[in-house]
Amino acid sequence: MGWVVGHCYIVYGPLLAGCTTILYEGKPVGTPDPGAFWRVCAQHGVRVLFTAPTALRAIRQQDPDGAHMARHDLSRLDALFLAGERCDPPTATWIAGKLSRPVVDHWWQTETGWPITAGFRGLGLFPFKPGAGGRPCPGYDVQALDDAGAPVPRGTVGNLATAASCCRWARPVTSPSACRCRRAARRRCGATRRGSRRPTSTTSRAGIAQGTRARWMRTATCG
């Protein structure tokens, strides 16, 4: 609950969809065994399980054959969603094979406020690709770059980077330098700034960064 993914997928998302949420507090192993997640799913008829790859790695280490999973009725479970860090291919392949259900991974972080890449189950899932966090979400221009910052060909390993985001919730302004970066980004993507006054020459840079933070985030939009 202490991170934005928890808020979105444990609280706000289920409430908006009219779903019931079951919160599990505790370790996925040793409570008393590696079947804790599956026991809760079976007892409450859980349809979608949302967890982090770290938990699955712990379960796999303690129960590689899935013996504890097999003891529970998971017939009502439709899909497994993962978030946090990208799930490593061996773990993704293992859990997909044991559950025989869609494994939906996605990639984002608290600072972005919204997934950067994801699998969109409601729009039809993409073919399962272990280790992939899905495809770019609306509002993000995701590119794979080499160490020098140049785009790499399709099928080549590179560093994932995002261009100037059009997602207004992903635009924190915390310093004068960040403020200058946002202004440059808006010029590049054709953004407009509406309803704000030009600061006077006597206003300090720190004052500009602090006093206009909310206004930048509220009024800057991409054309």
For each residue, the residues with C-beta under 8 A, 3 or more apart:
1: 6 7 10 11 23
2: 6
3: 6 7 110
4: 7 8 109 110 113
5: 8 9 83 84 108 110
6: 1 2 3 9 10 11
7: 1 3 4 10 11 12
8: 4 5 11 12 13
9: 5 6 13 14 50 81 83
10: 1 6 7 13 14 21 23 50
11: 1 6 7 8 14 15 21
12: 7 8 15 16
13: 8 9 10 16 17 19
14: 9 10 11 17 18 19 20 21
15: 11 12 18 19
16: 12 13
17: 13 14
18: 14 15
19: 13 14 15
20: 14
21: 10 11 14
22: 40 44 46
23: 1 10
24: 36 37 40
25:
26: 31 36
27: 30 31 36 58
28: 31 34 36 37 51 55 56 58 59
29: 33 34 36 58 59 61 62 63
30: 27 33 34 62
31: 26 27 28 36
32: 36
33: 29 30 36 62 63 68
34: 28 29 30 58 59 62 63 68
35: 38 39 63 68 69 71 72
36: 24 26 27 28 29 31 32 33 39 40
37: 24 28 40 41 49 51 55 59
38: 35 41 42 68 69 71 72 74
39: 35 36 42 43 72
40: 22 24 36 37 43 44 46
41: 37 38 44 45 46 49 72 74 76 77
42: 38 39 45 72 73 74
43: 39 40
44: 22 40 41
45: 41 42 76
46: 22 40 41 49 76 77
47: 76 77 78 79
48: 77 78 79 80 81
49: 37 41 46 77 79 80 81
50: 9 10 80 81 82 83
51: 28 37 55 56 80 81 82
52: 55 56 82 83 84 85
53: 56 57 82 84 85 86 87 88 91 92 105
54: 57 58 84 85
55: 28 37 51 52 58 59
56: 28 51 52 53 59 60 82 87 91 94 95
57: 53 54 60 61 88 91
58: 27 28 29 34 54 55 61 62
59: 28 29 34 37 55 56 62 63
60: 56 57 63 64 91 94 95
61: 29 57 58 64
62: 29 30 33 34 58 59
63: 29 33 34 35 59 60 66 67 68 69
64: 60 61 94
65:
66: 63 69 70 98
67: 63 70 71
68: 33 34 35 38 63 71 72
69: 35 38 63 66 72 74 98 99
70: 66 67
71: 35 38 67 68
72: 35 38 39 41 42 68 69
73: 42 76
74: 38 41 42 69 77 99
75:
76: 41 45 46 47 73
77: 41 46 47 48 49 74 80 99 101
78: 47 48 101 102
79: 47 48 49 101 102 103 104 121
80: 48 49 50 51 77 95 99 101 102 103 104
81: 9 48 49 50 51 104 105 106
82: 50 51 52 53 56 87 92 103 104 105 106
83: 5 9 50 52 105 106 108
84: 5 52 53 54
85: 52 53 54
86: 53 105 107 131 133
87: 53 56 82 91 92 103 105 130 131
88: 53 57 91 92 131
89: 92 93 130 131
90: 93 94 130
91: 53 56 57 60 87 88 94 95
92: 53 82 87 88 89 95 96 103 105 130 131
93: 89 90 96 97 130
94: 56 60 64 90 91 97 98
95: 56 60 80 91 92 98 99 103
96: 92 93 99 100 101 103 128 130
97: 93 94 100
98: 66 69 94 95
99: 69 74 77 80 95 96 103
100: 96 97
101: 77 78 79 80 96
102: 78 79 80 119 121 125 128
103: 79 80 82 87 92 95 96 99 128
104: 79 80 81 82 118 119 121 125 134
105: 53 81 82 83 86 87 92 119 132 133 134
106: 81 82 83 115 117 118 119 133 134
107: 86 115 116 117 118 133 134 160
108: 5 83 112 114 115 116 117 118
109: 4 112
110: 3 4 5 113
111: 170 172
112: 108 109 115 116 165 167 170
113: 4 110 167 169 170
114: 108 137 139 167 169 170
115: 106 107 108 112 118 134 137
116: 107 108 112 133 136 137 140 142 160 162
117: 106 107 108 133 134 135 136 137 140 142 160
118: 104 106 107 108 115 133 134 135 137
119: 102 104 105 106 125 126 134 135
120: 123 124 125 134
121: 79 102 104 124 125
122:
123: 120
124: 120 121
125: 102 104 119 120 121 128
126: 119 129 134 135
127:
128: 96 102 103 125
129: 126 132
130: 87 89 90 92 93 96
131: 86 87 88 89 92
132: 105 129
133: 86 105 106 107 116 117 118
134: 104 105 106 107 115 117 118 119 120 126 137
135: 117 118 119 126
136: 116 117 140 141 142
137: 114 115 116 117 118 134 140
138:
139: 114 165 166 167 170
140: 116 117 136 137 162 165 166 167
141: 136 162 163 164 165
142: 116 117 136 160 161 162
143: 151 160 161 162 163
144: 151 152 156 157 158 159 160 161
145: 148 149 150 151 152 158 159 160 161
146: 149 150 151 152 158 159
147: 159
148: 145
149: 145 146 161
150: 145 146
151: 143 144 145 146 158
152: 144 145 146 156 157 158
153: 156
154:
155:
156: 144 152 153
157: 144 152
158: 144 145 146 151 152
159: 144 145 146 147
160: 107 116 117 142 143 144 145
161: 142 143 144 145 149
162: 116 140 141 142 143 165
163: 141 143
164: 141 185 186 188 189 222
165: 112 139 140 141 162 170 171
166: 139 140 189 222
167: 112 113 114 139 140 170 171
168: 171 217 218 220 221
169: 113 114 217
170: 111 112 113 114 139 165 167
171: 165 167 168 182 216 217 220
172: 111 178 217
173: 178 179 182 209 212 213 216 217
174: 178 209 213
175: 178 179 209
176: 179 180 205 206 208 209
177: 180 181
178: 172 173 174 175 181 182 209
179: 173 175 176 182 183 208 209 212 216
180: 176 177 183 184
181: 177 178 184 185
182: 171 173 178 179 185 186 216 220
183: 179 180 186 187
184: 180 181 187 188
185: 164 181 182 188 189 191
186: 164 182 183 189 190 191 192 193 220 222
187: 183 184 191
188: 164 184 185
189: 164 166 185 186 222 223
190: 186 222 223
191: 185 186 187 220 221 222 223
192: 186 220 221 223
193: 186 196 216 219 220
194: 219 221
195: 215 219
196: 193 212 215 216 219
197:
198:
199: 203 207 208 211 212
200: 203
201:
202:
203: 199 200 207 208 211
204: 207 208
205: 176 208 209
206: 176 209 210
207: 199 203 204 210 211
208: 176 179 199 203 204 205 211 212
209: 173 174 175 176 178 179 205 206 212 213
210: 206 207 213
211: 199 203 207 208
212: 173 179 196 199 208 209 215 216
213: 173 174 209 210 216 217
214: 217 218
215: 195 196 212 218 219
216: 171 173 179 182 193 196 212 213 219 220
217: 168 169 171 172 173 213 214 220
218: 168 214 215
219: 193 194 195 196 215 216
220: 168 171 182 186 191 192 193 216 217
221: 168 191 192 194
222: 164 166 186 189 190 191
223: 189 190 191 192
